[in-house]
Amino acid sequence: MPDSRAQHRRNNYQYNPTGTPWTFAGNSGISGAASAFNNNEGNVPEGTQIAFLQFANSSISQNVSLSAGTYLISFYAATTPGQSAEF
């Protein structure tokens, strides 16, 4: 995910940030790991930020160029407390 120093502060988040190789659409963005988007826990598998999708029709994407071969792309997904989602 993009690494912006402003996102490292507790409870800081930004919708549709620019200036990164990622494209954010709808209600999506990045947040510090300990924010309302993560129940203020701060527990993330790696790094100090999380990406979030809020509501339907939100997305985060990035174009990549890969040589021929087989690739595995993985990510962690979670919901905020009291919410449900299909992954």
C-alpha positions, 0 to 999 in steps of 0.5 A: 500500500502507499506509504504516506507519513500522514497515514501513520498517525492514530485515527488518521485516514484518507479517502481516494488518496492520490500520488500513489501507484494505486487507484482508489474509487468510490468510498475507498482509501488508506488509514493508519492501522489503529483507526475506526476502520480497524476497531482501533486495534492496530493489529495488522499482518504487516506494516502500519497501514490498512486499505479500506472499502466502504459501501458497494461499488468501491475499489482499489486497483493497480496495473502491473506488467508481469512476464508469462508464468503462474502467480499467486496474489493474496490479501487479508480481509476483515470487517468492522465490528457489527458489520458483515461482508462477502469476500 
